[in-house]
Amino acid sequence: MSSSSSSSSAAATAHSFNKILNQFKLSSKIRTIHDIEESVKKLRRLILVDGIPSADTSLRPRIWKILLRVQDVSADTFLEYVARGPCEVREKIRNDTFRTLATDRGFKERVREDMLVRLLDAFVWRNYDRQDSETHQFGFTYVQGMNVLAAPFLYTMPSELEAFFCFAKFIEESCPLYVQPTLEGLLDRCLKIVDPELYAYLRSKNLSAEIYAFPSILTLCACTPPLDQVLQLWDFLLAFGVHLNVLCVIAQLLLMRDEVMNSSSPMRLLRTFPPLEALPVIGIAVTLVRDLPTDLYDELVRHPYAVQDQ
């Protein structure tokens, strides 16, 4: 495709996104929940079929806020948390923030370490205030990996304020169990069904997902550069569900399957996944959904937020 036709295609896609997004701003019309859900469905479809064009930098922040249902961003609330200063786990936060996406120059130019520290401090203070609430099922503090989950929000959102509220909503509602010590062998069980040969080979080398895939699972693949591909993958995960992250990690495995199967020491390959390519990963993940039994897929859908019965 020529550069002129691809740019005109991107412009047409951007126009389609803006047309849908403008519907969310029509305060003069009383929009029903059904209308809003229909608009969200159109957004999801566009994300899957065309992707969010990077040329219009205003699109992704607006779309993410809609997908996360972030409406109220109170500057007073955020500034009140910030004014409290260091939280009780500030030292733990600082041990991680300096190395967040350390090899990504674009990220380092846009997001300073003090921004990450401020956001994570504020998140801990927010949940310190909420820990006595009966409606607050999970108790949150800072855990390792949160710094990487916060990074895409600070990079994408036009302000720290919006990044903070998107991150908080994401952690507290989309994947609370990702920052609780409850992630177990779901990836292994899915891999055993979709590729029993690869699963058996990795097990013969005493390799479980807990060993080689934990960083990718915990950070929703944000630990694998480049960042522009991470953002594209997150567009998909925010649109269709964080639970698909497990299948996206399996998709990355399948893309390097031949090398892994031919390696006498596959852990050396799996220690650092190849550079992320969002579109092939998304394409494979979508097809893997059909291979899973209904009960396992239901568990997969629920695993980011629902505690399994023992």
C-alpha positions as CSV (number, residue, x, y, z in Angstrom):
1,M,0.0,0.0,0.0
2,S,1.4,3.4,-0.9
3,S,2.0,6.0,1.8
4,S,-0.7,8.3,0.4
5,S,-3.3,5.6,0.4
6,S,-2.4,4.3,3.9
7,S,-2.5,7.9,5.3
8,S,-5.9,8.4,3.7
9,S,-7.1,5.1,5.1
10,A,-5.8,6.2,8.6
11,A,-7.6,9.5,8.2
12,A,-10.8,7.7,7.3
13,T,-10.4,5.4,10.3
14,A,-9.8,8.4,12.6
15,H,-12.9,10.1,11.2
16,S,-14.9,6.9,12.0
17,F,-13.6,6.9,15.6
18,N,-14.3,10.6,16.1
19,K,-17.8,10.2,14.8
20,I,-18.5,7.6,17.5
21,L,-16.6,9.5,20.2
22,N,-18.6,12.7,19.5
23,Q,-21.8,10.8,20.3
24,F,-20.5,10.5,23.9
25,K,-20.4,14.3,24.1
26,L,-24.0,14.9,23.0
27,S,-25.2,16.2,26.3
28,S,-28.2,17.9,24.7
29,K,-29.6,14.5,23.8
30,I,-30.7,12.1,26.5
31,R,-28.8,8.9,25.6
32,T,-30.1,5.6,27.0
33,I,-27.8,2.9,28.4
34,H,-28.6,0.9,25.2
35,D,-27.4,3.8,23.0
36,I,-24.1,4.0,25.0
37,E,-23.6,0.2,24.8
38,E,-24.2,0.3,21.1
39,S,-21.6,3.0,20.7
40,V,-19.1,1.0,22.8
41,K,-19.7,-2.0,20.6
42,K,-18.9,0.1,17.5
43,L,-15.7,1.3,19.1
44,R,-14.7,-2.3,19.9
45,R,-15.4,-3.4,16.4
46,L,-13.3,-0.6,14.9
47,I,-10.4,-1.4,17.3
48,L,-10.4,-5.0,16.2
49,V,-10.8,-4.4,12.5
50,D,-8.8,-1.2,11.9
51,G,-6.9,-0.4,15.1
52,I,-6.6,3.1,16.6
53,P,-4.5,5.3,14.2
54,S,-1.5,6.7,15.9
55,A,-1.5,9.9,13.9
56,D,-4.4,11.4,15.9
57,T,-2.9,11.3,19.4
58,S,-6.2,12.5,21.0
59,L,-8.0,9.3,20.1
60,R,-6.5,6.7,22.4
61,P,-6.9,8.6,25.7
62,R,-10.6,9.3,24.9
63,I,-11.2,5.7,23.9
64,W,-9.5,4.2,26.9
65,K,-11.5,6.5,29.2
66,I,-14.7,5.3,27.6
67,L,-13.8,1.6,27.7
68,L,-12.8,2.0,31.4
69,R,-15.9,4.1,32.1
70,V,-13.9,6.8,33.6
71,Q,-16.1,9.9,33.9
72,D,-15.2,11.8,37.1
73,V,-11.7,13.0,37.4
74,S,-11.5,15.2,40.5
75,A,-8.4,17.3,40.6
76,D,-9.1,18.2,44.2
77,T,-9.2,14.5,45.2
78,F,-5.9,13.7,43.4
79,L,-4.1,16.8,44.7
80,E,-5.3,15.9,48.2
81,Y,-3.6,12.5,47.9
82,V,-0.5,14.1,46.5
83,A,-0.3,16.6,49.3
84,R,-0.1,13.8,51.9
85,G,3.4,13.1,50.5
86,P,5.2,9.7,50.6
87,C,3.0,6.7,51.4
88,E,4.0,3.9,53.8
89,V,5.6,1.9,50.9
90,R,7.3,4.7,49.2
91,E,10.7,3.0,49.4
92,K,9.3,-0.1,47.8
93,I,7.9,2.1,45.0
94,R,11.2,3.9,44.4
95,N,13.0,0.5,44.2
96,D,10.9,-0.2,41.1
97,T,10.1,3.1,39.4
98,F,13.6,4.0,38.2
99,R,13.8,0.9,36.0
100,T,10.3,1.1,34.5
101,L,10.5,0.6,30.8
102,A,14.1,1.7,31.2
103,T,15.1,0.9,27.6
104,D,12.3,2.8,26.0
105,R,13.6,6.3,25.1
106,G,10.2,7.6,24.0
107,F,8.8,6.7,27.4
108,K,11.6,8.2,29.4
109,E,11.3,11.5,27.4
110,R,7.6,11.7,28.2
111,V,7.2,10.2,31.6
112,R,9.6,11.2,34.5
113,E,10.1,9.0,37.5
114,D,8.6,11.5,39.8
115,M,5.3,11.2,37.9
116,L,5.2,7.5,38.4
117,V,6.0,7.8,42.1
118,R,3.3,10.5,42.6
119,L,0.7,8.3,40.8
120,L,1.5,5.2,42.8
121,D,1.7,7.1,46.1
122,A,-1.7,8.6,45.4
123,F,-3.1,5.1,44.6
124,V,-1.9,3.7,47.9
125,W,-3.4,6.7,49.8
126,R,-6.7,6.3,47.9
127,N,-7.0,2.7,49.0
128,Y,-5.8,3.4,52.5
129,D,-8.9,5.6,52.8
130,R,-11.2,3.0,51.2
131,Q,-10.0,-0.1,53.2
132,D,-12.8,0.2,55.8
133,S,-15.5,0.4,53.1
134,E,-17.8,-2.6,53.0
135,T,-18.1,-2.3,49.2
136,H,-14.4,-2.5,48.8
137,Q,-13.7,-6.2,48.4
138,F,-10.0,-6.1,47.9
139,G,-7.3,-4.4,49.9
140,F,-4.8,-2.7,47.7
141,T,-1.3,-1.4,48.4
142,Y,1.7,-1.2,46.1
143,V,3.0,-4.5,44.7
144,Q,5.8,-5.1,42.3
145,G,4.6,-4.8,38.7
146,M,2.2,-2.0,39.4
147,N,4.8,0.5,38.1
148,V,4.8,-1.2,34.7
149,L,0.9,-1.3,34.7
150,A,0.9,2.4,35.5
151,A,3.4,3.3,32.7
152,P,1.1,3.0,29.7
153,F,-1.5,5.3,31.4
154,L,1.0,8.0,32.1
155,Y,2.4,7.7,28.6
156,T,-1.0,7.8,26.9
157,M,-3.1,10.2,29.0
158,P,-2.7,14.0,28.5
159,S,-2.4,14.6,32.3
160,E,-1.3,12.8,35.4
161,L,-4.8,13.4,36.8
162,E,-6.5,11.4,34.0
163,A,-3.7,8.7,34.2
164,F,-4.3,8.3,37.9
165,F,-8.1,7.8,37.6
166,C,-7.7,5.4,34.6
167,F,-5.1,3.4,36.4
168,A,-7.1,3.2,39.6
169,K,-10.3,2.1,37.8
170,F,-8.3,-0.4,35.8
171,I,-6.7,-2.0,38.8
172,E,-9.7,-1.9,41.1
173,E,-12.3,-3.1,38.6
174,S,-10.7,-4.7,35.6
175,C,-8.0,-6.8,37.2
176,P,-7.9,-6.6,41.0
177,L,-6.5,-10.2,41.2
178,Y,-3.5,-9.3,39.1
179,V,-2.2,-7.4,42.1
180,Q,-3.2,-10.1,44.6
181,P,-1.1,-13.2,45.2
182,T,-3.7,-15.5,43.6
183,L,-2.5,-16.1,40.0
184,E,-2.2,-19.8,39.4
185,G,-1.8,-22.3,36.6
186,L,-4.5,-21.0,34.2
187,L,-2.1,-20.4,31.3
188,D,-0.7,-24.0,31.6
189,R,-4.2,-25.4,31.5
190,C,-5.1,-23.3,28.4
191,L,-1.7,-24.2,26.7
192,K,-2.3,-27.9,27.4
193,I,-5.5,-27.7,25.3
194,V,-4.5,-25.5,22.4
195,D,-1.0,-27.0,22.0
196,P,-0.5,-30.3,24.0
197,E,2.8,-31.0,22.3
198,L,4.4,-27.7,23.2
199,Y,3.0,-27.9,26.7
200,A,4.4,-31.4,27.2
201,Y,7.8,-30.3,25.9
202,L,8.0,-27.4,28.3
203,R,6.9,-29.6,31.2
204,S,9.6,-32.1,30.3
205,K,12.1,-29.3,30.9
206,N,10.3,-28.5,34.2
207,L,9.0,-25.2,32.8
208,S,5.6,-24.1,34.0
209,A,4.1,-20.7,33.1
210,E,4.7,-19.6,36.6
211,I,8.5,-19.6,35.8
212,Y,8.6,-18.2,32.2
213,A,5.4,-16.2,31.7
214,F,4.7,-14.5,35.1
215,P,6.1,-11.1,34.1
216,S,4.1,-11.0,30.9
217,I,0.9,-12.2,32.7
218,L,1.3,-9.7,35.6
219,T,2.1,-6.7,33.4
220,L,-0.4,-7.5,30.6
221,C,2.6,-7.9,28.2
222,A,3.8,-4.3,29.0
223,C,7.2,-5.7,30.0
224,T,7.9,-6.7,26.3
225,P,8.9,-3.8,24.1
226,P,8.2,-1.9,21.9
227,L,5.8,0.4,23.7
228,D,3.8,1.3,20.6
229,Q,2.9,-2.4,20.1
230,V,2.0,-2.7,23.8
231,L,-0.4,0.2,23.5
232,Q,-2.0,-1.4,20.4
233,L,-2.4,-4.7,22.4
234,W,-3.9,-2.8,25.3
235,D,-6.4,-1.2,23.0
236,F,-7.6,-4.8,22.3
237,L,-7.5,-5.9,26.0
238,L,-9.4,-2.8,27.3
239,A,-12.0,-3.3,24.5
240,F,-12.6,-7.0,24.9
241,G,-11.3,-7.9,28.3
242,V,-8.2,-8.2,30.4
243,H,-8.8,-12.0,30.6
244,L,-7.6,-12.3,27.0
245,N,-4.1,-11.4,28.2
246,V,-3.5,-15.1,29.0
247,L,-4.2,-16.0,25.4
248,C,-2.0,-13.2,24.2
249,V,0.9,-14.6,26.1
250,I,0.2,-18.1,24.6
251,A,0.1,-16.4,21.2
252,Q,3.6,-15.0,21.8
253,L,4.7,-18.6,22.7
254,L,3.2,-20.0,19.5
255,L,4.9,-17.3,17.4
256,M,8.3,-18.7,18.7
257,R,7.1,-22.3,18.9
258,D,9.6,-23.8,16.4
259,E,12.6,-22.2,18.1
260,V,11.4,-23.4,21.5
261,M,10.7,-26.9,20.3
262,N,14.1,-27.1,18.7
263,S,16.0,-25.8,21.7
264,S,17.6,-28.1,24.2
265,S,17.4,-25.2,26.7
266,P,14.1,-23.3,26.0
267,M,14.3,-21.2,29.1
268,R,17.1,-19.2,27.5
269,L,14.7,-18.2,24.8
270,L,11.7,-17.7,27.1
271,R,13.7,-15.5,29.6
272,T,13.2,-12.6,27.1
273,F,10.3,-12.8,24.7
274,P,11.0,-11.4,21.1
275,P,9.8,-7.9,20.4
276,L,6.0,-7.7,20.6
277,E,4.0,-7.6,17.4
278,A,0.4,-6.7,18.4
279,L,-1.5,-7.7,15.3
280,P,-0.3,-11.3,15.0
281,V,-0.7,-11.8,18.7
282,I,-4.3,-10.4,18.7
283,G,-5.1,-12.6,15.6
284,I,-3.9,-15.8,17.3
285,A,-5.5,-14.9,20.6
286,V,-8.9,-14.4,19.0
287,T,-8.7,-17.8,17.2
288,L,-7.6,-19.6,20.5
289,V,-10.9,-18.6,22.1
290,R,-12.7,-21.2,20.0
291,D,-10.4,-24.0,21.1
292,L,-11.2,-23.7,24.8
293,P,-14.0,-25.6,26.5
294,T,-16.8,-23.4,27.8
295,D,-16.0,-24.0,31.5
296,L,-12.4,-23.1,31.1
297,Y,-13.1,-20.0,29.0
298,D,-15.6,-18.9,31.7
299,E,-12.9,-19.3,34.3
300,L,-10.6,-17.4,32.1
301,V,-13.1,-14.5,31.8
302,R,-13.5,-14.4,35.6
303,H,-9.9,-14.8,36.6
304,P,-8.8,-11.1,36.7
305,Y,-11.5,-10.2,39.2
306,A,-13.4,-13.2,40.7
307,V,-11.9,-15.3,43.5
308,Q,-12.3,-19.0,42.6
309,D,-14.1,-21.3,45.0
310,Q,-11.7,-23.7,46.6
